[in-house]
Every structure is written in C-alpha cells, then in structure tokens.
Amino acid sequence: MITLHHLNNSRSQRIIWLLEELGLDYDIKRYQRNAKTMLAPPELRAVHPLGKSPVITDGDLTLAESGAIIDYLIERYGAGRLAPPAGTPARLRYSYWLHYAEGSAMTPLLLKLVFDTVEKSPMPFFVKPIAKGIAAKVRQSYIEPQIRQHLDYLEMELGKSGWFAGDAFSGADVQLSFPLEAAAARGGLDESRPRLMDFLRRIHARPAYQRALERGGDYSVM
C-alpha cells in the first residue's frame, strides 16, 4: 500500500491529485505546519532525514521529491498513462518540464515569499527601514523580473500544444501545477496570460483534482 506523508498546504497536494488520476489505493498520513514558523513538524524527519513533504512509502521504498515521486508512480503504476512513450521527443519534453518546475520556475517564487516575509517580520524600528529597503530592491531588480520572464516563457510554450508535454494531459502538468498556482496566488499571474489561466481552470475542473481536494483537506499555496 502506498502511503503519502502529507503536509498541509504543500507540494504534496499534487501527489494526492496524481494518485487520484491513476486511480490507486493509498493512505494519507497527515502533518501540520507549525502555526508560527509555518515549518514542517519534526515528525517528518522520522520518515525522511530532510523532514520535507511530499514523501511516499511503498513497501520498503521511501521516496521524496515531487518529480521523482511522479516519475516513480507513473512508471510503476501508470500502465502507459500520463507520460509519452519512452524515446520520443514528447518524452524528452515531458522530462524537461518535470525538472524545470522545481529547478527553475519555483526559485524566484520562493525568493519572493522569503523577501515578503522579511518585510513583514517584526524587528527593531531602527532596522526596519533598512531591511524593507533591501527587500524591495531585490524584489524589483531581480525577483519580479525573473518571475515575469518565466511566466512569459510558460505562456509561450503552452501555445505549442494543448498540455505542456503535448496534446495529452500528463504528469508534467501535475508537476507544473504548483508553481503556476503559486504564481497566481502571489506572483502576478493573471488574465494577461490567458493560456496559463486557462490551464489552471482546466486542471481545477478535473474530477481527480476535485477528489484530491476532498482527500487532502483545505489547501492554499504556501
């Protein structure tokens, strides 16, 4: 039996979605973020040394990292679904998006979250103007231009086919859901990029996505 170690409001939500798309039986073990720090609880380190989510266990296997988990589940249980055939250009594009989502797209979004938090964090009054000025400068000169560049790139790429890896929905779309939801929540993604907004509407309308929300509970992008 597959067990998903699920942290609330985290990337593990998209693994629940994938499990529903594949129609697999699975259990969910739930963990709650610290209400003050928003960090994962130490209990997750008993499952994986980094104490991060998602993590799955499947028999003797323990596996972390969203891309690796998606690859594993589709290869082992997909029966030809949700990934293009091996050795094809579409499969290479699919693999590219699996790595790109966390390796490139999430970096400026995470930096924005960090610098937004710095600005809002309590600090001595004489330090606050300096910290806020530095944070604003980094956001304006680097973070926000990077986010716009990635969103423009994704909008252009999605114009090449119905889904990111081709005309069929795939695990690449599951993987890219989190950075795009994060961009819509806090990164400036709006109707000025209609293909990306349509992508979000289409995935949110999928029955498996809706079932994943029911299984996973309340969900907002961190």
ZIQUI-V156682 format. One record per residue. N is the residue number from 1. SS is DSSP state (@ for helix, = for strand, . for the rest). PHI is phi as a letter, one per 30 degrees, with the letter a starting at -180 (none if undefined). D_FIRST is the distance of its C-alpha to the first C-alpha in whole Angstrom. Layout:
BEGIN
n = (N & N)
ss = (SS & SS)
phi = (PHI & PHI)
d_first = (D_FIRST & D_FIRST)
END
This chain:
BEGIN
n = (1 & 2 & 3 & 4 & 5 & 6 & 7 & 8 & 9 & 10 & 11 & 12 & 13 & 14 & 15 & 16 & 17 & 18 & 19 & 20 & 21 & 22 & 23 & 24 & 25 & 26 & 27 & 28 & 29 & 30 & 31 & 32 & 33 & 34 & 35 & 36 & 37 & 38 & 39 & 40 & 41 & 42 & 43 & 44 & 45 & 46 & 47 & 48 & 49 & 50 & 51 & 52 & 53 & 54 & 55 & 56 & 57 & 58 & 59 & 60 & 61 & 62 & 63 & 64 & 65 & 66 & 67 & 68 & 69 & 70 & 71 & 72 & 73 & 74 & 75 & 76 & 77 & 78 & 79 & 80 & 81 & 82 & 83 & 84 & 85 & 86 & 87 & 88 & 89 & 90 & 91 & 92 & 93 & 94 & 95 & 96 & 97 & 98 & 99 & 100 & 101 & 102 & 103 & 104 & 105 & 106 & 107 & 108 & 109 & 110 & 111 & 112 & 113 & 114 & 115 & 116 & 117 & 118 & 119 & 120 & 121 & 122 & 123 & 124 & 125 & 126 & 127 & 128 & 129 & 130 & 131 & 132 & 133 & 134 & 135 & 136 & 137 & 138 & 139 & 140 & 141 & 142 & 143 & 144 & 145 & 146 & 147 & 148 & 149 & 150 & 151 & 152 & 153 & 154 & 155 & 156 & 157 & 158 & 159 & 160 & 161 & 162 & 163 & 164 & 165 & 166 & 167 & 168 & 169 & 170 & 171 & 172 & 173 & 174 & 175 & 176 & 177 & 178 & 179 & 180 & 181 & 182 & 183 & 184 & 185 & 186 & 187 & 188 & 189 & 190 & 191 & 192 & 193 & 194 & 195 & 196 & 197 & 198 & 199 & 200 & 201 & 202 & 203 & 204 & 205 & 206 & 207 & 208 & 209 & 210 & 211 & 212 & 213 & 214 & 215 & 216 & 217 & 218 & 219 & 220 & 221 & 222)
ss = (. & = & = & = & = & = & = & . & . & . & . & @ & @ & @ & @ & @ & @ & @ & @ & @ & @ & @ & . & . & . & = & = & = & = & = & = & . & . & . & . & . & . & . & . & . & . & @ & @ & @ & @ & @ & . & . & . & . & . & . & . & . & = & = & = & = & . & . & = & = & = & = & . & @ & @ & @ & @ & @ & @ & @ & @ & @ & @ & @ & @ & . & . & . & . & . & . & . & . & . & . & . & @ & @ & @ & @ & @ & @ & @ & @ & @ & @ & @ & @ & @ & @ & @ & @ & @ & @ & @ & @ & @ & @ & @ & @ & @ & @ & @ & @ & @ & @ & @ & @ & . & . & . & . & @ & @ & @ & @ & @ & @ & @ & @ & @ & @ & @ & @ & @ & @ & @ & @ & @ & @ & @ & @ & @ & @ & @ & @ & @ & @ & @ & @ & @ & @ & @ & @ & @ & @ & . & . & . & . & = & . & . & = & . & . & . & . & @ & @ & @ & @ & @ & @ & @ & @ & @ & @ & @ & @ & @ & @ & @ & @ & . & . & . & . & . & . & . & @ & @ & @ & @ & @ & @ & @ & @ & @ & @ & @ & @ & . & @ & @ & @ & @ & @ & @ & @ & @ & @ & @ & . & . & . & . & . & .)
phi = (none & d & c & c & d & c & c & e & h & b & d & d & e & d & d & e & e & d & e & d & d & d & i & c & d & a & c & c & c & c & b & c & d & d & d & d & c & i & d & d & d & d & e & d & d & d & c & b & e & d & i & c & b & d & b & c & c & b & i & d & d & b & b & c & i & e & d & d & d & d & e & d & d & d & d & d & c & d & h & i & c & i & a & d & d & d & i & c & e & d & d & d & d & e & d & e & d & e & d & d & e & c & d & b & d & d & e & d & d & d & d & d & d & d & d & d & d & e & d & c & d & d & a & e & e & d & c & e & d & d & d & d & d & d & d & d & d & d & d & d & d & b & d & d & d & d & d & d & d & d & d & d & d & d & d & d & d & d & d & d & a & d & b & d & c & k & d & c & e & b & d & d & d & d & d & d & d & d & d & d & d & d & d & d & d & b & c & i & d & b & d & d & b & d & d & d & d & d & e & d & d & d & d & d & d & d & e & d & d & d & d & d & d & d & d & d & i & e & b & b & d & d)
d_first = (0 & 4 & 6 & 10 & 13 & 15 & 19 & 21 & 24 & 22 & 21 & 17 & 18 & 19 & 15 & 14 & 17 & 15 & 12 & 14 & 17 & 14 & 13 & 9 & 7 & 6 & 7 & 11 & 12 & 16 & 19 & 23 & 25 & 28 & 31 & 34 & 32 & 29 & 28 & 24 & 24 & 24 & 21 & 19 & 21 & 19 & 16 & 18 & 22 & 23 & 21 & 21 & 18 & 16 & 14 & 10 & 8 & 6 & 7 & 10 & 11 & 12 & 14 & 16 & 19 & 19 & 20 & 18 & 15 & 16 & 18 & 14 & 12 & 15 & 16 & 13 & 12 & 16 & 18 & 21 & 20 & 21 & 22 & 26 & 27 & 27 & 30 & 32 & 33 & 31 & 28 & 30 & 31 & 27 & 26 & 29 & 28 & 25 & 27 & 30 & 28 & 27 & 30 & 33 & 32 & 31 & 33 & 36 & 34 & 33 & 36 & 38 & 35 & 37 & 40 & 40 & 39 & 42 & 44 & 43 & 42 & 45 & 48 & 51 & 54 & 55 & 52 & 51 & 53 & 52 & 49 & 49 & 51 & 49 & 46 & 48 & 49 & 46 & 44 & 47 & 48 & 45 & 41 & 43 & 44 & 41 & 39 & 41 & 41 & 38 & 38 & 41 & 39 & 36 & 38 & 40 & 37 & 35 & 39 & 38 & 35 & 34 & 30 & 30 & 29 & 31 & 32 & 28 & 26 & 23 & 21 & 24 & 25 & 22 & 23 & 26 & 26 & 25 & 29 & 30 & 29 & 31 & 34 & 34 & 34 & 36 & 37 & 40 & 38 & 40 & 41 & 43 & 41 & 40 & 37 & 35 & 35 & 35 & 32 & 30 & 32 & 30 & 26 & 27 & 28 & 25 & 23 & 19 & 21 & 22 & 19 & 18 & 21 & 20 & 16 & 18 & 21 & 24 & 24 & 27 & 28 & 29)
END
